[in-house]
Amino acid sequence: MKNTVNKCRGRDGETRPCLICYCDGRPAAAFTLVELLVVIAVIALLMGILLPSLSKARRLAKKMVCFNNTRQMGIALQGYITDNSDRLPPSSCHTSDPKEYWLTLLARYTKETLLFRCPEDKAEVFINWNRPIDEQPADARWSSFALNSLLDPLCPLYNGQYNYVTAIRRPRFCVYIAESPSSWTNYDHIHPEQWFYNIQLAKGQIAWDRHSGKSNYLFVDGHAETLEIETTYSWPGNCYWYPESAPHWPADE
């Protein structure tokens, strides 16, 4: 069939090519209401399928950012231990100098910038570490992470004995840093000796479900893992918190 260009007469009486007609003279078909609704329904269906996947991808990305940051802490920790006669950084709960905060001390040993805040931490107010701590709001959060107090030089339970890495039975099984609850403000350490075999008490001091039911942990030997809290603390199973016995429970417990 020979292609033809249909012509229409305009209001001025002149005849010109018609842009809305087929070459056989029939008018171009438009979408019907039913077809439009079908298209909208298909788009809505695709969005319903894709949005959960996108949300899951965002959560995974945030978890990886936090995990990589924890790994960087581990690298920095090894440098600190080497320079400080096998000692671990102390807790900073009694300091007002930002330069003495344990995470600031570790930051000096890595080329990567250490993050004080996990991307999944929901707290709204964080301390500005460029200013003295006692000049900032009392409800300001220090960081998303906390130290195992049983490894602190001022730990009353052990008299600071396990602040030395060489004194810890199996460093690769002993947790040193964990993610703390978003509700914590000026706390920078956790107390496993106060959990009394009770997983609910443990969950009160750990952000145990920050990353899809898990959270990130740094061990004394410098490696990081993303674990369920029950993997680290489950009577009569594993206990990764006591330096003299991890991954087992202390003999007198």
N, C-alpha and C positions, 0 to 999 in steps of 0.2 A: 504494500500500500504506500502510495506516495505521501510523504509528510507534507502537511499544509499548515499554514499559520492562519488561524481564525482571526477575524477582525470584528471589533465592536465599535458601535457609533457612540461617541462621547456626547456630553451635554452641549458642546459647542457645535455639534453637527458633523464633526470630522470623524473619519473612519481610521482606526489605528489598530495595531496588533493587540490581541487580547492575551493577558498573562495568566488568566485563571481558567482557560478552556483547554481541553485536550485537542489534539489535532483532528479528531473526528467530530469535533463540535460539541461533545458532551462536557458539562461543567465538572471541574475537579471535585472529587469526593472529599468531604470533611469528616473529622472524627465525630462519631455519635457519642452521646452521653454514656452509654454502656461501655463503649471502648475506652473512654477516658477513665471511667471508674475502674476498669480492669487494669489499666496501666498504673493507676494510683495504688491499687491493691498489690500489684507485683512489687512496686517500689517499697511499699510498707513491709512486705514480706522479706525482701532482701535486707532492709534495714534491721528488721527483727533478728535476722540470722547473723548479720555482720557486727552489730553493735556489741553483743556480748563478747565476741571474739576480739574486738578492738579494746574493750575494757580489760579483758584478760591479758592482752598484750601490754597494755599500759602498766598493769600491776606487776607483770613479769619484768618489765623494764626497770621499774622502781626497785624491785627486789634485787636485780643485778647491780644496780647502782650502789645500794646499801652493802651488798655482799663484796663487791670490789673495793669499797671503802674499808670494810672490815679486813680484807686481805692486806690493804696498804698499812693498816694499823699493825698487822702482824710483821710486816717487813720492817716498819719503824721500831717495833718492840725489840727485834733482834739487835738493831743498832744501839738502842738504849741499854740493853743488858750488857753488851760488850763494853760500853763505855762506863758502866757503873758496877763493875765487879760482880756480875751475875745477879744483880738486884733488879726487882721489878719497880715500876713507877709507883709512888705512894698515892693513896687516896687524897683528894683535894677538898674534903668537906670542911676543913678548918682554915682554908686560905681565902684571902680577899684579892690576891694578886693574880690576874688572868694568866700571867706568864708561868705561874706555878701549877696551873691546872694540868692534870695528867695527860689529857688529850693534846694540849698545847706542847707539852714536853715531847710527846711522840712525834708531833708534826715537824719537829726540827730534823727528823731522821729520814724523811722521805721527800722526793722531788715532786710527788703528787700532793695536791692540796687535800688534807683530810677534812671530811665533812662532819660537822658536829651534829647535824640533823639528818635523820633518815627521811627520804622522800615520802614515806608512808606514815611518818609521825604526825598525828593530828593536833598536837599542841599549837596554840596560837602565839604565845609570847616566849621568846628565847632571849637569853642573855647576849648582850653585845660584848664580845670578848676583847674589844679594844678599850673598854672602860673597867675600872675596879668593880668587883662583884658587889661590894656593900653599898655602891651608889646606884644600884639598879633595882627594879621592882622585886619584891619578895616572892611574888608568884611566877617569876621568870624561870623558864626551864634551862638547865645547864647544857644538856645534850641528850641525844637519844640513846646513849650508852652508859653502862655502869660497870664498875670493877667488882670482882669477887673479893669481899672483905677478908676472907680467910687467908688471902695472900698479902695483906697489908702489913707494913712494918709495925703498926700500932694495934694489930689484932690481939685483943685480950685473951682469946681462946688459946692461941699458940705463942703469945709473946713475940710475934713477928718472925718466928722461926722460918715460915714458908715464904717470906719475901725473897728468899734466895732460890733461884731456879734449881740449883744443884741439890737443894734439900727436898724438892718435890719428887715423889716416887716415880711417876710416869707423866712427864709434862705434856705429852701428846694427847692425854686423856683428861687433863685438868682444865676446866674452863677458867679463863682470866677475865674476858670481857663479854657481856651479854647486852641485849637490847632491853632498855628499861621502859616501864609503862609511860604513856603519853601524859598521864596525870602527875607524874613526879616533877618537882620543881628543883630544890637545891640539894637533892640527893645524888651522890655520885658513886655509890657502892651498894651492894646487895648482901644480905645475911643468910646464907644457906643453913646455918646452924639454928635458925629460927623457924625452919619449915617443919621439923618434927615428923618426917616421913609423909607429910600431907601435901599432895600435889596441888591442892587448891591454894594453900599458903604460898607455895612456890610460884604459882601463876600470878599471885598478887604482887610479886616483885620482878617479874619478867614479862616483857611484851611478847608473850609466847605465840600469839596468833597474828602478828603484824603482817606476815607474808603468807597468806592462805593457809593458816593453821600452823605455821612454822615461824622461826626467827633465826637470826644469824648469831653465831657464837665464835669467839676467837679463843684458841687454846694457847697454853703457855709456850708451846714449841713454835708458835707463830702461824699455824695453819687455821683456816676458817672453814666452818661448815654451817649449812642451813638445815636445822633439825627441828623435830617435834620435841617439846619440852620433856615428854615422857621418856625419850631416848636418853636424856641427860639425868633424869631424876625419877626413878620408879622403884619403889620398895616392893619386893626384895631383889629387884633387877639391878640396873646400872645406877651409879652415882658419880657424875663427872665433876663434883664440886669440892670434895675434900682432898686436899693436896697430899695427905699421907697415905691415901688408899685408892684414889681414882684409877680405874673406872669402877671400883668396888666400893662398898660401904665400909666405913671404919669398923674395926673389930669391936669397939665398945658401944656401937650404936644399936 
